[in-house]
Amino acid sequence: MIRPDWSGIYQHGDNYLAHQRLAIIDPDSGDQPLFNEDKTIVVTVNGEIYNHEELRQRLKNHKFHTGSDCEVIAHLYEEHGEGFVDMLDGVFSFVLLDTRNNSFMVARDAIGVTPLYIGWGLDGSVWISSEMKGLNEDCEHFETFPPGHLYSSKSGGFKQWYNPPWFNESVPSTPYEPLAIRRAFEDAVTKRLMSDVPFGVLLSGGLDSSLVASITARHLAETKAAKQFGTQLHSFCVGLEGSPDLKAGKEVAEYLGTLHHEFHFTVQDGIDAIEDVIYHVETYDVTTIRASTPMFLMSRKIKSLGVKMVLSGEGSDEIFGGYLYFHKAPNKQEFHQETCRKIKALHKYDCLRANKATSAFGLEARVPFLDKEFINTAMSLDPDSKMIKPEEGRIEKWVLRRAFDDEERPYLPKHILYRQKEQFSDGVGYSWIDGLKAHAAENVNDKMMANAVHIFPHNTPLTKEAYYYRMIFERFFPQNSARLTVPGGATVACSTAKAVEWDASWSNNMDPSGRAAIGVHLSAYDGSNVALPLPPLKAIGDMPMMRGHGVVIQT
């Protein structure tokens, strides 16, 4: 683990707060724990509060000790008690100790962008940690702290503080307004440019990371960081030699004028890092490990360049139904309910990867697609507008592509704006996954697989690759509580188990790679099967579902 910017411990009676800091905002005075005026309220927090300046204006009767964005938490608690959490616009996991009555509260952000675990000791102690490895030796039982919840020592239980309209999975009916989506996402990106240290963008050349990079490039000059570190945006991409992401990432970087950094790795480099990846990311989920490994390797190199924060594109596919299996959604209700299920599960998958694969080297990843307000805007849309309809020229994430199709001031080249979805573990190079499967086959034999259900009765691995990862995970985290934190169930191309029912043929091809969506995935190499864009967006208002060029589907 890389050395933190600061670390320390605070004790009050039998309560202990410990913190290791990666300083992004106010690196000079924002060391933790943070306090209220008389130091009776003590807070340790991992995260960023993007509306902290607005909240400070509402707390003018309070005296602040630091410039930290997170200090507002202590003062909001003074004013509102435990009911203030929904006022925070950001990502966070925090523990707050009220020394006046020796009570404490814990809260985690809405979607679970920041990791958090809770555990209980035989002596009655309660433990909270951002990493499972902080609990696994001291707790009789521990589990993932649920996103959008708080825990209060006063009640001894959890309370859900985040309950937006889409959470009940009822089908919304708001008409699609492209520029409303554009404005909401631009706001989500620009608020995340808050930084007192050098930052950059992860740029795979796919739609999501390219939009994040494009908006960042447009607004960089307005930021505090630009005045200190310059207006040249740094972009980063990782892949095997000749991979789709490297080619597309370079093209987008040239279009946007970023200072682009390409990192190459070999299949063997990735295999050599697998044990470290599983130790840091704390999972045995196949998809997460496949995608975490190149991100882990890239993060080490990014941090060595002096960059401490990057913006990334996680969350878009869950919100807009961007995974290729969504082509098979039978109706808008099933489509919408699947997006709801996917967002609710993000903390177990992509959020876990994006946070832990980067923080292993002291790098922070910010994810604007998971902005609370943006999610509310996007999830209020009538899901019929999100559905994939090739006969109308509507490919996956059509509503997002359409929102940023600006003829007068293009955000991206057309063929990038309409590039087909590549899962990160696919886009870095298809031979990466093939190499992992081959390596696992060398280490797991048929006899081991035949007895897998007896060795691993919970979430029994169904492939040699899954068995290989599980063996490593169990070596680091042998407790039953640890294995229960990792999700399981049938999946194809990153679907939930429920969506597997959409196509009977998928039950014979259970692989989380995007290539498993038989009949949907297009070749990323020959360039012959591409989606042609619809006419550009020109005005605000309801836009008719225009018929245009079709998307080619392999059958």
MOHU-V630935 format. One record per backbone hydrogen bond with DSSP energy under -1.0 kcal/mol. CO is the residue of the C=O (numbers start at 0). NH is the residue of the N-H. Records with the same first field share a line. If there is no record, write none. Layout:
CO: NH + NH
This chain:
5: 20
7: 18
9: 16
11: 14
14: 11
16: 9
18: 7
20: 4
23: 195
25: 29
33: 42
39: 98
40: 35
41: 96
42: 33
43: 94
45: 92
47: 90
48: 51
50: 54
51: 55
52: 56
53: 57
55: 58
58: 61
67: 70
69: 72
70: 74
71: 75
72: 76
73: 77
74: 78
75: 79
76: 80
79: 82
83: 86
84: 87
88: 49
90: 47
91: 108
92: 45
93: 106
94: 43
95: 104
96: 41
97: 100 + 101 + 102
102: 97
103: 152
104: 95
105: 150
106: 93
108: 147
115: 144
116: 128
117: 142
118: 126
119: 139 + 140
120: 123
124: 120
126: 118
128: 116
130: 133
131: 134 + 135
134: 137 + 138
140: 119
142: 117
147: 160 + 161
148: 107
149: 158
150: 105
151: 155
156: 151
158: 149
163: 166
165: 168
173: 381
176: 179 + 180
177: 181
178: 182
179: 183
180: 184
181: 185
182: 186
183: 187
184: 188
185: 189
186: 190
188: 191
189: 192
197: 307
199: 310
200: 235
205: 209
206: 210
207: 211
208: 212
209: 213
210: 214
211: 215
212: 216
213: 217
214: 218
215: 219
218: 221
219: 222
222: 226
223: 227
224: 228
225: 229
232: 258
233: 200
234: 260
235: 202
236: 262
238: 264
239: 242
242: 246
243: 247
244: 248
245: 249
246: 250
247: 251
248: 252
249: 253
250: 254
251: 255
252: 256 + 257
257: 259
258: 234
260: 236
262: 238
265: 269
266: 270
267: 271
270: 273
272: 276
273: 277
274: 278
275: 279
276: 280
277: 281
284: 288
285: 289
286: 290
287: 291
288: 292
290: 294
291: 295
292: 296
293: 297
294: 298
295: 299
296: 300
297: 301
298: 302
299: 303
301: 304 + 306
302: 305
307: 363
308: 199
309: 365
310: 201
312: 315
314: 318
315: 319
316: 321
322: 325
323: 326
324: 327
325: 328
330: 334
331: 335
332: 336
333: 337
334: 338
335: 339
336: 340
337: 341
338: 342
339: 343
340: 344
342: 345
344: 347
345: 348 + 350
348: 352
349: 353
350: 354
351: 355
352: 356
354: 358
355: 359
357: 360 + 362
358: 361
359: 1
363: 309
365: 311
366: 369
367: 370
370: 374
371: 375
372: 376
373: 377
374: 378
379: 173
381: 384
382: 386
388: 391 + 393
389: 392
393: 388
394: 397
396: 400
397: 401
398: 402
399: 403
401: 404
403: 405
404: 536
412: 416
413: 417
415: 418
422: 425 + 426
423: 427
425: 428
426: 244
427: 239
428: 431
429: 433
430: 434
431: 435
432: 436
433: 437
434: 438
435: 439
436: 440
437: 441
439: 442 + 443
444: 448
445: 449
446: 450
448: 451
450: 453 + 454
451: 455
462: 466
463: 467
464: 468
465: 469
466: 470
467: 471
468: 472
469: 473
470: 474
471: 475
472: 476
478: 482
479: 483
481: 484
491: 494
497: 500
498: 501
499: 502
502: 505
504: 507
505: 508
508: 510
510: 492
512: 515
513: 516
515: 517
516: 519 + 520
543: 545
